[in-house]
Amino acid sequence: MPELPEVETIVRDLTPRLVGKRITAVTLTKTDVLRRVSKPRLLQTLRGARFTRITRRAKHAVFHLAGGKRMVVRLGMTGALVVYDRPLTPDETKYAVLICELGTRARFVYRDVRRFGSVWLLDEKGWEKYEARLGPEPLDPRFTPVQLGEQLSGRRAAVKKVIMDQARVVGVGNIYANEALFSARIDPSRPAASLTGPETRALHKAIVAILNRAIQAEGTTFRDYRTGTGQPGSYQLRLNVYGRGGEPCRRCGHRLVTTHAIDARATTMCPWCQG
């Protein structure tokens, strides 16, 4: 599933293409992506609406509409949000879940092959409930090593699992959790509460730096992820551990190992650098 850098890239790509534009017509082809909103209500709200702002919260793209409502899109493993200046190909049309016509030849499309994503339509009260479930943003200047330490404090779960918990720190998924823990030289299986002050500061620094570098590279593409312009990201070329189990560590040369014991997801680490 796209993580913070991928969604941030999409939001930055879409902002100049959508902000200020009005939706002249809207088509929803599948309803199984809808959460707490009916098809008629979504279509009624979007038809004629104007995009005022596009932001990211956690791993979700947030489309602010004139009038105060927000359409929140969570991209699943195969989801994409793209503005096209041309007619869609048959394949693009086949997997288009939501199509918003923008009055010219341009159209904003949410495409999702396997439809693991979801769409919410939230008023202010709904947004407050949504926000209440989420932890701090790791790229917010207010996210400090002290705040990270507070999120880790008292947690017996593995540190990798805790930093992926969206109620603790948002936006960090499996790829960047692996990378940050390697950069900070921390064993992913360590109880979160066992980290020392220097280790917490190192992890904080690694999380922030790696997320920023991944944004600069427009995210990580292994198969499905595309930017808001339809292009693949390039951070996969810079990964140190994720997806490299059995290969030599780029720091010490020892063989990287992969385990599924921590959270049932692939965790790749260097036993020497992170032991």
Backbone torsions as a table, in degrees:
resi	resn	phi	psi	omega
1	MET	NA	137.5	178.0
2	PRO	-53.3	137.7	179.1
3	GLU	-104.0	-169.0	-174.6
4	LEU	-52.9	-49.6	-177.1
5	PRO	-61.5	-36.7	-179.6
6	GLU	-68.1	-45.5	-179.0
7	VAL	-68.8	-38.8	177.2
8	GLU	-61.2	-40.5	178.0
9	THR	-62.6	-45.5	179.4
10	ILE	-60.7	-44.6	-179.8
11	VAL	-61.8	-43.4	179.5
12	ARG	-65.7	-35.6	178.5
13	ASP	-69.9	-39.2	-174.9
14	LEU	-79.6	-27.9	-174.4
15	THR	-52.6	-54.1	-179.1
16	PRO	-68.7	-17.4	-178.5
17	ARG	-88.6	-23.5	-172.4
18	LEU	-115.1	-34.6	-174.2
19	VAL	-60.8	128.3	-177.7
20	GLY	90.8	-12.1	-178.8
21	LYS	-84.4	147.0	179.4
22	ARG	-106.9	140.6	178.8
23	ILE	-83.7	115.9	-178.3
24	THR	-89.7	-26.2	177.8
25	ALA	-155.7	150.6	-177.3
26	VAL	-141.7	140.9	179.2
27	THR	-130.0	130.1	174.2
28	LEU	-118.4	115.8	-174.5
29	THR	-92.9	-22.3	-179.1
30	LYS	-133.9	140.8	-178.6
31	THR	-106.0	-6.7	-176.2
32	ASP	-73.2	-5.8	176.3
33	VAL	-90.1	-10.7	-175.0
34	LEU	-76.9	139.4	177.8
35	ARG	-128.1	117.1	176.1
36	ARG	59.2	29.2	172.8
37	VAL	-151.1	138.5	179.0
38	SER	-86.1	161.6	177.2
39	LYS	-59.9	-48.0	179.8
40	PRO	-59.4	-40.5	-178.4
41	ARG	-68.1	-40.9	178.9
42	LEU	-63.9	-47.0	-178.7
43	LEU	-63.5	-41.7	179.6
44	GLN	-62.8	-39.6	-178.9
45	THR	-70.6	-41.1	-175.6
46	LEU	-77.0	-34.2	-176.1
47	ARG	-64.8	116.6	-178.8
48	GLY	86.7	-4.7	-179.0
49	ALA	-74.8	156.2	178.7
50	ARG	-117.3	135.5	176.0
51	PHE	-76.3	124.0	178.7
52	THR	-102.5	-25.5	-177.9
53	ARG	-165.5	151.5	173.5
54	ILE	-129.7	126.7	-178.2
55	THR	-133.0	176.8	174.7
56	ARG	-122.9	138.9	170.8
57	ARG	-133.1	121.0	-175.9
58	ALA	58.1	-124.3	179.5
59	LYS	-103.1	20.1	-173.9
60	HIS	-115.4	145.0	172.8
61	ALA	-92.5	133.2	-175.4
62	VAL	-117.6	119.3	-178.9
63	PHE	-104.6	109.5	-178.1
64	HIS	-85.3	128.9	-177.4
65	LEU	-110.3	146.5	174.2
66	ALA	-57.6	131.8	-175.3
67	GLY	108.9	-13.8	171.3
68	GLY	105.9	-14.2	-179.8
69	LYS	-78.8	157.6	178.9
70	ARG	-126.9	131.1	170.3
71	MET	-98.1	120.4	-177.5
72	VAL	-108.4	127.2	-178.7
73	VAL	-118.0	123.0	172.8
74	ARG	-103.7	116.9	-179.7
75	LEU	-81.4	126.5	174.1
76	GLY	-80.4	-161.1	-175.7
77	MET	-63.4	-28.4	-174.5
78	THR	-118.5	15.0	-177.2
79	GLY	-83.2	153.1	176.8
80	ALA	-149.7	146.7	176.0
81	LEU	-123.5	115.4	-172.3
82	VAL	-140.9	143.6	170.0
83	VAL	-100.9	124.0	179.9
84	TYR	-106.9	139.7	174.5
85	ASP	-105.3	21.5	-176.9
86	ARG	-147.0	166.1	174.6
87	PRO	-62.8	149.2	179.4
88	LEU	-75.2	147.2	173.9
89	THR	-73.1	164.5	177.4
90	PRO	-56.9	-38.0	179.6
91	ASP	-68.6	-40.8	178.1
92	GLU	-64.8	-39.2	178.8
93	THR	-67.0	-38.8	-178.4
94	LYS	-58.8	-38.8	-174.9
95	TYR	-104.9	9.0	177.5
96	ALA	-75.5	121.9	179.7
97	VAL	-92.1	-42.9	-178.6
98	LEU	-132.3	128.4	177.7
99	ILE	-125.5	120.6	177.7
100	CYS	-111.9	113.8	176.4
101	GLU	-77.1	139.1	-172.2
102	LEU	-111.6	16.2	172.4
103	GLY	93.8	-18.5	174.2
104	THR	-116.8	-147.3	174.6
105	ARG	-79.4	-10.5	-175.2
106	ALA	-76.0	145.7	175.8
107	ARG	-145.3	139.1	178.0
108	PHE	-97.6	126.1	-171.9
109	VAL	-127.4	131.8	166.8
110	TYR	-101.2	114.4	-178.5
111	ARG	-112.5	138.0	-177.7
112	ASP	-153.2	106.5	-174.7
113	VAL	-61.8	-49.7	-175.1
114	ARG	-102.4	-3.8	176.6
115	ARG	54.1	49.9	172.6
116	PHE	-88.5	-8.1	-179.6
117	GLY	-81.5	-176.6	-179.3
118	SER	-154.5	156.2	-178.5
119	VAL	-128.7	128.3	173.8
120	TRP	-114.9	153.8	168.4
121	LEU	-124.6	114.3	-170.9
122	LEU	-118.4	135.1	167.2
123	ASP	-87.7	-173.1	-175.2
124	GLU	-62.6	-40.5	179.2
125	LYS	-65.7	-41.4	177.8
126	GLY	-64.7	-36.6	178.8
127	TRP	-65.4	-40.3	179.2
128	GLU	-61.9	-40.8	177.7
129	LYS	-65.8	-40.7	178.2
130	TYR	-60.6	-48.3	-179.1
131	GLU	-62.0	-36.2	-175.1
132	ALA	-64.2	-21.4	-178.1
133	ARG	-87.7	-6.0	-172.3
134	LEU	-108.3	147.7	177.1
135	GLY	-83.9	-171.5	-178.5
136	PRO	-70.6	155.4	176.2
137	GLU	-82.6	125.9	-177.2
138	PRO	-68.1	-17.8	178.6
139	LEU	-99.3	2.1	174.6
140	ASP	-73.3	134.0	177.8
141	PRO	-55.5	-22.7	180.0
142	ARG	-79.0	-8.9	177.2
143	PHE	-83.3	103.8	-175.0
144	THR	-113.3	168.6	173.9
145	PRO	-57.1	-33.6	178.1
146	VAL	-64.2	-44.2	179.6
147	GLN	-65.5	-39.0	175.8
148	LEU	-62.0	-43.1	178.3
149	GLY	-59.0	-37.3	178.1
150	GLU	-65.1	-35.5	179.1
151	GLN	-71.7	-29.8	-179.9
152	LEU	-85.0	-25.7	-173.2
153	SER	-58.5	131.8	176.3
154	GLY	76.8	3.3	-177.0
155	ARG	-94.9	119.1	179.5
156	ARG	-84.2	-16.1	-178.9
157	ALA	-65.4	160.5	178.4
158	ALA	-58.2	141.1	-177.0
159	VAL	-58.7	-36.2	178.2
160	LYS	-60.6	-44.1	-179.4
161	LYS	-63.8	-38.7	-177.5
162	VAL	-68.3	-43.3	-177.9
163	ILE	-73.7	-11.3	174.0
164	MET	-94.5	-6.4	179.0
165	ASP	-75.9	113.9	-174.9
166	GLN	-66.5	-12.6	174.2
167	ALA	-83.4	-12.4	-179.2
168	ARG	-103.6	-52.2	176.6
169	VAL	-145.0	127.1	-174.9
170	VAL	-90.0	156.8	169.0
171	GLY	88.0	-15.2	-177.3
172	VAL	-92.7	114.5	177.3
173	GLY	-106.6	-161.3	-172.1
174	ASN	-64.2	-42.0	-177.6
175	ILE	-59.8	-54.4	-172.1
176	TYR	-79.4	-21.6	172.1
177	ALA	-66.4	-44.8	175.8
178	ASN	-57.0	-48.1	-175.7
179	GLU	-67.0	-42.5	-178.2
180	ALA	-66.4	-41.8	-179.4
181	LEU	-67.4	-36.0	175.3
182	PHE	-64.7	-46.5	-179.3
183	SER	-60.0	-37.1	-178.7
184	ALA	-85.2	-2.7	179.9
185	ARG	61.4	42.3	-178.3
186	ILE	-116.8	133.0	175.7
187	ASP	-65.0	122.6	-178.2
188	PRO	-60.6	-22.4	-177.1
189	SER	-87.0	-5.9	179.6
190	ARG	-59.0	138.4	172.2
191	PRO	-57.9	134.8	-175.8
192	ALA	-56.5	-39.1	-177.0
193	ALA	-69.2	-13.1	-176.8
194	SER	-84.0	-8.3	-178.6
195	LEU	-67.2	136.8	176.7
196	THR	-79.9	172.2	177.2
197	GLY	-57.3	-50.2	178.3
198	PRO	-61.4	-36.7	179.0
199	GLU	-67.5	-39.9	177.9
200	THR	-63.4	-41.5	178.7
201	ARG	-65.1	-39.3	179.0
202	ALA	-65.9	-39.8	179.4
203	LEU	-67.9	-42.5	176.9
204	HIS	-57.6	-48.3	-180.0
205	LYS	-60.2	-41.4	-178.5
206	ALA	-67.3	-43.8	179.8
207	ILE	-59.0	-50.1	-177.2
208	VAL	-63.9	-45.7	-177.0
209	ALA	-65.1	-44.7	-176.8
210	ILE	-68.6	-41.1	177.1
211	LEU	-61.8	-42.1	178.8
212	ASN	-65.4	-40.9	178.8
213	ARG	-65.9	-37.1	179.1
214	ALA	-67.4	-35.6	175.9
215	ILE	-64.6	-42.9	178.2
216	GLN	-59.9	-31.9	178.9
217	ALA	-89.0	6.2	179.3
218	GLU	62.5	32.9	173.1
219	GLY	89.6	-178.4	-176.4
220	THR	-114.7	123.5	178.1
221	THR	-116.9	119.3	170.0
222	PHE	-103.9	-38.5	-179.9
223	ARG	-145.9	-65.1	-167.7
224	ASP	-96.4	-31.7	-172.4
225	TYR	-61.1	134.7	173.6
226	ARG	-134.5	151.6	177.4
227	THR	-71.8	-179.7	178.6
228	GLY	-69.9	-8.7	175.3
229	THR	-104.5	4.9	176.8
230	GLY	88.2	8.9	-177.5
231	GLN	-99.5	154.5	175.5
232	PRO	-75.5	155.3	171.8
233	GLY	-79.9	179.4	-177.1
234	SER	-132.3	4.3	-176.2
235	TYR	-69.3	-16.6	176.7
236	GLN	-59.0	-22.2	179.5
237	LEU	-77.8	-9.8	-175.5
238	ARG	-117.1	5.9	-178.6
239	LEU	-69.0	136.3	-179.1
240	ASN	-92.3	-34.0	-176.7
241	VAL	-129.5	-41.7	-174.5
242	TYR	-58.1	126.4	179.1
243	GLY	77.0	8.4	-175.7
244	ARG	-116.0	21.3	179.3
245	GLY	-54.5	134.3	-179.2
246	GLY	89.4	-12.3	178.2
247	GLU	-90.8	163.7	-180.0
248	PRO	-71.6	142.4	175.3
249	CYS	-64.6	134.2	-179.0
250	ARG	-75.7	-8.0	-179.4
251	ARG	-100.5	-41.3	-175.4
252	CYS	-123.4	-13.6	178.2
253	GLY	91.0	-11.2	178.1
254	HIS	-73.4	162.2	-175.7
255	ARG	-75.2	131.7	175.3
256	LEU	-75.2	145.4	179.2
257	VAL	-118.9	150.2	178.3
258	THR	-120.6	133.8	178.3
259	THR	-133.4	153.3	173.4
260	HIS	-111.8	14.8	-172.6
261	ALA	-77.9	-21.4	-173.0
262	ILE	-77.9	-53.9	-177.6
263	ASP	-141.6	24.4	179.5
264	ALA	70.9	3.2	174.6
265	ARG	-110.7	159.9	-176.4
266	ALA	-66.2	121.4	174.0
267	THR	-116.2	117.7	179.0
268	THR	-110.8	134.2	-175.9
269	MET	-151.7	168.3	173.8
270	CYS	-105.5	113.0	-178.5
271	PRO	-60.1	-24.8	-179.0
272	TRP	-82.4	-48.8	-177.9
273	CYS	-74.8	-27.4	-174.7
274	GLN	-114.6	14.3	-177.5
275	GLY	-76.0	NA	NA
